Amino acid sequence: MKWISPVAYRFFRKHTLGRLPLALFAALAMTVTVCRAADPQTYTVTFTETGNAALDQALKDSSTLVSLSQSAPVGPFALVARAQRDLERFAIALDSFGFYKGKVQVRIAGRALDDPGLYDFLARAPASPPVQVAVAVEPGPLFHLRNVEVKGDLPDPLKSKLSLNPGAPAVAADVLAARERLLGTLRDSGFALAKVNEPVAVLVPDAEALDVSFQVETGPVVTLGEISLHGLAQVNESYVRNRLLIFYGDQFNPEAIEKARQDLASLGVFSSVRVRTADQLDGQGRLPMAFEFTERPKRAVNIGAAYSTDLGGSLSSTWQHRNVFGNAEQVNLTTGVTQLGGNSTTGIGYKGTVGFVKPDFLERNQSLNINLGGIKQSLISYDQKAIMGDVALSRKFANDWSGSVGLAGEQSEITQASTVYGQTQTNRYTLLSLPVVLKYDSTNNLLDPTEGIRAAASITPILPLASSSSALVNAPNPSTFLVMQISGSTYLDLLEPGRSVLALRGTIGDIQGAGQFDLPPDKRFYAGGSTTVRGYKFQSIGPQSWNGKPLGGTAMAAGTVEFRQRILEDYGAAVFADAGQVNTDGLPFTGIWRMGVGVGARYYTSFGPIRLDVALPVIKQTNSGSFEVYIGLGQAF
């Protein structure tokens, strides 16, 4: 006998349920008593436990008595028919778990389905209370595999890949998985045209065993033939061919082909990349292959918005050209309005940047990034106007590792409260920096990670080329200084995949080579806000001026523990605790610690969760506020 379904299998069993006489009896009974029957007939279903949790769940999942009880109410006589159909479903579930001698009995209100008095009882039964439907299961002995045979020209070293041994439980899913495993092994070994037929199984009831055989046709080991590209319109074919990770004459390898497909899809210019292999070999005995592309629109506009009680609202828009010269070059123009209200701001801010990205610059997986932008922000810590530009080389070293090195320049004007009571100071800075960044990212989602690690380490030497002050007090002392920072987060998937996640975050920063007031205010470390310690105003943790405004420091440390629980399909909740400190001398961890705690709500959409967090400061600080609210797209980190 063969399994016909690729998902589950069963063997023909004879059930002497007297279906035809019972059906005729039901039809006659309906004509006499239907006028008195409750319609629909409410009912509840109970199952006896077998001691096998997976089997118990499979029985319930296969039952239409359970799945249709609310969505498709039925009358009393249709209820009996539904129970009869479930008997066959239960038999299939038992077979698939290896219980071929199992028995199932369904009783309605304590009566067997073939009880002649059942229909008369149901005809008189009221709609309330619900009728009790009881499913009693006797699984019987568990059958085991006796003989496992592979027929055909399978090479001996590959036979062990079946991983299906005599004596193992005769579970359908395991047998079918062995077939898929064997077929995958053959294709990974270059047998592109290999076939493994559905397993042939013979039931041996007396031995409570199952004999299984697999028929294999390997065909030849195949190498790749012509690789054709279809669907390219705006993207240059020469660029795509230079990106290909597989070549004419390579041995057929599904993993390598999939890696090549994913690499092309990651360029950002295609909405889909598909691979199609020929059904037969070409005249040279090679396997032709085609990549089929669907290009994304060359231009796109994105709009974003966020709100928090400390920084207020923000609106941004990005215009993007994804394929400027036909080789996936990008131009990104971003503008935004920030600090629309907020208890950590003193006025509306603006920002604008234009960026250019040249992928595969000089070498594969290496991109050239050029950015030029301006910013105006009015925060309780300082007011800033700045023009910034940078050129950087970014490189991907491996699947999870990447890094960049660049040259950046900045000219800014910053006003901040001084250490002298009643005075503020405006300084102008011209800075040249050399940022070096190393990143690691093994997470599974950008906006809603549930597993993996993210980490980044940066070291940035900064050379002040010129500086000037509007006052004699606190005049900056130009000298080269070094900004170092390391941050990371990890995500632990605790129970059901993706639903219960423990997220941890940490950041450490230190500046060497300059004192607190020798540093430009925007280069100092601050804490407080959604990226460090929620519950406190933005940048409010740490040293303060004569009027209670943040001054920033030369070292900082912060950490977060957050538990996220998904509820139903589209909703979720979070609880979290953040802690952080900023100090003006010494190493990180030596300042005064502050802690915030809070709760959050999540609404999950197709593009990411919408987040609402409310946080309170546990250890209050002057001008830190009593609570903060954060709204945005994606998890907090």
N, C-alpha and C positions, 0 to 999 in steps of 0.2 A: 504494500500500500504506500501511497505517496502523500506527503503534505501538500495540499493544493494552495493554501493561503500562505503568503510570505510572512505573516505576522503571527499566526497561531495555527495549530494543526490538531486534528482529531482523527480517530478511526471510526469506521462505521460501527454503531452499536444498535442492538435491537431493544427497543423499548415497548413493552406490551402494556400500553396505557389505555387501550380500548378507545382510541381517539374517535373513530367514526361513529360507534354507537353513542358515545358521550356527546358528540356534536349534534347527532340527530335528536337525542333526548333534550339537549339544551334548546334546540330550535322549537321543539314542541312545547317545552316549558315556557318559553318566552311568549308564545301566542296566548297562553292561558293567564299568566301572572304578571306580565310586564306592566300592567296598569297600576299595580300596587308597589312596585319596586322603587327604592330611592335612586334617583338618577341626577347627578353622579353619586356613586357609592364611595364615601370616604373610607380610608383604610390606613393602617400602619403595618410596617414590615419589620420583623425581627429575624435574626440569623443565629443559629447555634455556632459557637466558636469551634474551630477545628484544631487549634493549637499552632497553626501555621498562619502567621499574620498576613503574609503576601497572598496566600490562597484565599483567606477570608476577604481581603480587599478586592481581589479579582472577582470573586463571586458577587459581591455587592456592585462592583462596577459593571458587570455584565447583565445585571438584572434590570429589565424594563419596569418591573414592579416598583423599583426604587427610583430610577431615573425619570419616569413619566408620572409619578404619583402627584406632583404639583402642576406640571406643565400640560398634562393631557389627562384630565379626569375622565373616568369611564363609568358606565352603568354596571350593575351587579353581574350581568351575564358576560359582558366583555372583560370583567375582572377575572373570571375563571379562565377565559381564553388567554389572557395575558399571563396568568400563572402557568398554564400549560406550555406556552412558548418559552417561558423562562427555564423550564425543566431541561430543554435541549441546550440552552445557553450554559446552564450550570454543568451539564455533562461535558461540554467543550472545555470549560474552565478546569474541571478536574483532570481531564485528559492532558491538558497542556502543562499541568504541574506533575504529571506522572502517576496520578491516582486513577488507573484504568478500571479498577473494580469499585470505585466509589459509587455511593447511592445518595440521592437527594429526594426528599419528600416535602411537598408544599401542602400545608393545611390552611384552610380558610375558616375562621371561627371554630377551630378544632376539628373540622371535617375534611376528609380526603377529597381530592378533586373529582374522584369517580363516585363519590357518595351520592346516591339518587336523591337524597333529601337536601343536598346543598342548595339547589336552585330555589326550592320552596322556602328555605330559610332566608336566602338573600332577598327573595321577593317581599318578605315581610320585614326585613331589617330596616330600621330607620337610618337617616343620614348621620345621626349622632346618637351614641358614641361611635367612633370609627370601628370598622370590622378589623379584627386582628388576623394578619397573615403571618404564619410562622414557617420559616424555611429550616428544615433539619437536615444536616449534612453528615454523612458517614464517609470519610475519605477512603477508608480501607487501606490496604498495604501500598507503600510507595514502590513503584517499579524502578528497576535500574537497567542501565545499558549492559548488554551481554557481549555482543560482538560489534565492533566498529571497524568498518572496512572501507578502504579507498580503492576504487577501481579506475584504471586508466594509466596513462604514462607519466604520473607525477614523480619527479625526482625524489629519491629517498631522503635527502636532507630537508625537503620541505614537508614531509609527511608529519613531522612532529609539530608543525605549525597549526595542525588541526586542533590540538589541545582538547581532545575529547577522548576520555579513557574509559574502558570497560569498568563497570562497578559504580560509575557516577549516576546520580539520579536521572531518570529519563524525562528531563524537563524540556519542553518544546523550544523555549527561547534559547536554551544553551545549545541545542542541536542546530538550530537555524543560525545562531551566531557563529558556530564553528564553520558553517558553510561560507558565510561572508568573510570570516577571518582567513580561510584558506584561499578564497578568490582574491582577497586583497594582497595576500602574500605572493601569489602568482604574478599579479600585475606589478607589484613592487620589484619583482625579480626579472621584469622585462617581458613577461608573457602577456602582451597587450590583448591578444585575442582569446585568452583562456576562458573556459567555461566550466562551471561546477553546477551540475544539475541539482534540482531540488532533492533533498535526501529521501531515500527509499527506506521505509521503516516497516518492520514485521513484528507484530505483537505476539509474545509467547506467554499466554495467560498462566499456564501451569507453572512456569518458572518465574512468574511475576517479573518478566524481563522484556527488553526491547532490543532487537537487532537493527542496526542502522548501517547503510552503505551510501557512499558518495561516488558518483560517476564524474571523472575529471577528463577534460580535453585541454591540454596545455597549449598546443600550437607552438610555433617557433618563438625563440627570443627575438624581440623586435627592436630595431633602431628607428629613429625618427627620419622621415622623409621631408618633403617640402613643407615649410611653415608659411602659410599664407595669412595675410592681414586684411580684414574686411571691415568696412564702416568708417574708415578714416576720411575726414573731410577737411577740417581745419588743422589737425595735428599732422606734422610731417612724418611720413613713413620711415624716413631715415633715422629720425630720433627714436621712434618706437623700436626699430630693429636694433639700435645700439643699446637699448635698455633690456632687451630679451636676455633671459638667463638660461635658455635652452637653445640648442643649435642642431642643424642638420647632421645626422650621423650619431647623435647621442643615443644611448640606450633608453628605451621607454621607461619612464619612472613617474608614476602619478604624483608623488610628493614634490618632485622637482617641477613638474608642470604646474601644479597648484601654486607653488611658491612664485613662479614666473607670472602667473595670472594676478596674484595678490600684489606683486610689485608694480605691475602696470596700473592696477586699479588705484594704487596709492598716490599716483601722480596728481590727482585732483582734477583732471580734464575729462575723465570718463565717468558717466553715470553707471555703466555696467561693462564688464569684460567677461566674455564667455569663451570657453575652449571646446572645440568640436573635433573629435578624431574620426578618421575615415573608418568605414566598416570592413575594408579589405586592404591588403598591401598593394603598393604600386609595382611597376614592372621590375624594379630593382630589389623587391622584397622589403621595402621600407614602409613605414606607416605615415601617410600624409596627415597634417594637422592644420587647423585653422583657428585663429583668434578673431572673435567677432566683437566689435566695439560699438558702443553708443556714446557719442560725445555729449558732454554737458554744454549748456549755453555758455558762450564766451564771456558774457558779462552777467554780473549778479549784484544785487543790492540787499544788504542785511541791516535790520534795525534792531536795536537793543535798548532795554530799559531796566533800571534797578532802583531800589529805594532802601534807605536805612535812616533811622532817626538821627544818627550822628552826622552822616555825610549828605543827608537829604536825597533828593531824586537826581537821576542822571538819564540822559537820552543820548544815544549815539547811532550813527549810521555809517556803513562801510560800502563803498563802491569798489567792485573788484573786476579786473580783467584777468581771466584765468590762462590765456594763451596768446600772449602779445605777438610773438614772432613765429609761432607754430611749434615751439619746443617746450611748452608748458611754463613759459615765463609768466610771472604774475606782477600786476600793478595793483596796489591796495591804497585807496584813499579813504581815510577815516576822519570824521569830524564828530564832535560831541559837545554837549552842554552839561556841566556838572555842578554839584553843590547848590541844587535848587532847594533851598532851605537847609535844615540840619543844625543840630546844636554844636557841631564842631567846625562850622564854617562861618565866615563873616561876609560873604558875598558870592555871587555867581562866578563859576569858573568855566573856562573854555579849553578845548584841546583840538589839535589837528595834526595829522601825520600823513605823509605819502611814502610808500615803500615799494621797493622793486626786489623781486626774488628771481634769480637765475639758477635753475636746478642743474645738476651735473656740471658744475663749473670746474673746468680743468680735469676733474676726475668724477667717476661715478659716485653717487650718494654724497656729493659735496655741493653745497649751494652757496651762492653769493647773495648777501642781503645788504641792501642800501636803504637807509631810512633818514628822513628829514622831517622835523616836526616842531611845533610850538605849543606852549602850555601857559595858562594863567590860572592860578588857584589862590583862593583866599581862605585860609584855615586859621583856627585859633592858635596854631603853633607859629605860623608865618604866612606872609603874602609873597607870592613868587610869580615872576614873569621870566620865561626862558625860551631860548631857541636851541634845539639839540639836533645833532646828526651823528650817524655812525655807519661804518662799513664793517661787515663781519663775514667770516667764512664759517659755515656750519657743516658738520660732517656726521654721518651715521656710521658708527663703528661696527655695530652688530644689531641683532633684533631689538634689544632693549637699551643699548648704549648709544649716546650721541654727545657731541660737544661743539663748542664754538670758541673762536678767538676773534677779537675785533679791535677797531680803533674808533674812539668816540670823542666828540667835542661838544662843549656846552657853554653858552654865554647866558648868564642869568642875573637878575636883580631881585634880591630877597630882603624883606623888611621883617624884623623880629624884635620882640621886647629885649632890652638889654638887662644886665645885672644891676644897673643903677636905677634906683627907684624913680618911677615917673618918666623914664626915657625909652625910646625905641631907636633902632639903628637900621639903616639901609646899606647893604653891601652889594657890590657888583663883582662877579666872578667870571673868569674865563678858565675853563678846565679842559685838560686833555687826559683821557683815560684809556687803559688797555684791558678790557674785561675778558676774562677767561672762564668758561663755564663747562662743567661736566655734568651730564644728566643720565639718570637711569629710570626707566619706566616699564614695568611689567604688568601694569593694571589692564583691566579688560574693558574699560569704558572711560571716555574723557569726562563726561558730566556726572556719571553715577557709577563710580568704581565699586565693585564688591569683592575683589580679590587682587592681590599683587602689591607691589611697592613702587612708590615714586620718591626719587631723591635727587637733589641738586647741590653741587658745591661750586662756589664762585670765589674768585680772587681777582681784585681789581686795583691795580696801582693807579693813582690819580695824581696828576701834576698840575697845580695851579699856575697858569701862565701869567695871570695878572689878577689883582684884586684891588678894590678901593672901598673906602668907607665914607659915609656921610657924617660921621662923628669920630672924635678921637678915642672914645671909650670902646673897649672890646674890639679894637681894630684887628682884623684877621692877619695871621702870620703865614704867608705863603710858604708851604713846604710840601714835599711829596708825602702822601699818606697811602696806606694800604687798607682796603675794605675786604674783609673775609666773611663769608656766610655759608652755612650749611643747613639744609632743610630736608625734611623727609616726611612721608606719610605711608602708612600701611593699612591694609584692609583685610579683615579676617571674616570669612563667610562661615557662620556658626552652625546653622541648622539647615533648613530647606534652602537650596541654592538661591542666592540673591535676595532673600527675604529678611534675614537677621544678620546684620553686619556690625562688627566692632571696628571703628576707625580710630587710628592714632596719628597724631601730628606733632612734629617738633621742629623748632628753629633756634639756631645759635648764631650770633653775629659778634664780630669784634673788629675794631679799627686800631691800627698801629701807625705811629709816626706823627700824630698830631693830637693836641688836647681838644677838649669839648668846644671851646670858642674859637679855636683855629680852624675848625671844620665849617664848611658851608652848612647851613641849617638843614637843607634837603638831603645831605649825605649822612647825617647822624641817624642813629637808631631810635625808633619810637615803638611803643606797644599800646594796644587798645584798639578795638575795632574787629571787623569780621575776619581779618587775616591773622590775628594774634590772640587777643583776649576779648571775647564778646561780653557785653554788659557794661563796658567802659566806653567813654567817648573816644573817637578816633585820635590816636597819638597822645592820649591824656596820661598814660602811665609813665612815671619817671620824674626827673627833675623839673621844677617849675620856676617861672620868673617871679618878679615882685608882684605881678598882677594875676598870678595863678595860671599863666599860659605855659604850655609844654615847651621845654627847651631841647629835649633829645639828649642822647648820651653816646658813649663810645663803645658800649657793649650791651647785649641784650640776650635773653633766652625766653622761650615761650613753648608751651605744650598744650595738647588737647586730647581728651578722651571723649569719644562720641559713640553712642549706640543708636543704630537706625533699624527700625522695624517696619516692614511693609505690611499694610492692612488691606485685605481684599486684593483687588487687581490694581486700582488706581490711586490708592491712598497710602500714607505712611506717617510715622511719627519718629521723633528723635529726642534724646536727652543727652546733655553734654556738660562738660566742665573744662574750662580754660584757665591757664595760669601763666603769668609772665612777669618779667622785671626788666628794668633799664637802669644802668649805672654809668657814672661819669669817669670812673677810674677803676683800674683793676680788670679782672677777667669776668666773663659772663658768670651768672649765678651768684654774684656777690651783692646784688642790689636788693631792694625791698620788694617782696613778691606781692602780687595782686591776683585775685581769683574771681572768675565769673562763672555762673551756672545758668542753665536755661533749658528750655524745651522748644521743639519745633514741629511743624506740620509739613507734609510733602504731598503734592499732587503730581502723579507720574503721567507724563505725556509721551508721545512718540519720539520727541526730540530731546527729552530730558526732564528731570523733576523740577517743578516750581517750588521754591523753598520759602518758608516763613519761619523765622527763629525769633524768640523772645528771650533775652538774657538779663540777669541781675548781677550787680557787683556784690560779692560776698564780703570783701574788705574794702570799704568805701574810701575814696580818695577825694581830696578837695577838687571841685569842679569836674568830678567824674560822672555825675548824673545818677539817677536812681534805677533806670532800666534803659535798654536799647532794643529796637526792633529792626530786623534785617529781612529784606525780600529780594529774591533774585532767581536766576535760572541755573540749575545745577546744584549739586551738593556744596556745602561750605568749603570743602577741600577734597 
